Amino acid sequence: MFNECVLIGRVGKDPAVRFTQGGTAVAQFSLATSEKFKKKDGTNEESVQWHQIVCWGKLGEICGEYLTKGSLVCIVGKVTYRTYEAKDGAKKYIT
């Protein structure tokens, strides 16, 4: 089995970098990817998808240092799914 994802897009906001109790850097930011296409009536349309990116360790530190809102980046990584329970007791899902 193989789990790899390649995304090319623009950073939606400056990465937020934090450190775990063990000192490992974690950078989080949003990434916008878009697709342009022509509708049946001939008009141009653009569809934008937003992705939540998490980078760990040295890569997280580098993201925090060099990436800013609007930066064009190519992200290669794996897709992971997590669930957690919100304060109101509802189950939440994160990709």
Secondary structure, DSSP 8 states (H G I E B T S, - for coil): ----EEEEEEESS--EEEE-TTS-EEEEEEEEEEEEEE-TTS-EEEEEEEEEEEEEHHHHHHHHHH--TT-EEEEEE----EEEE-TTS-EEEE-
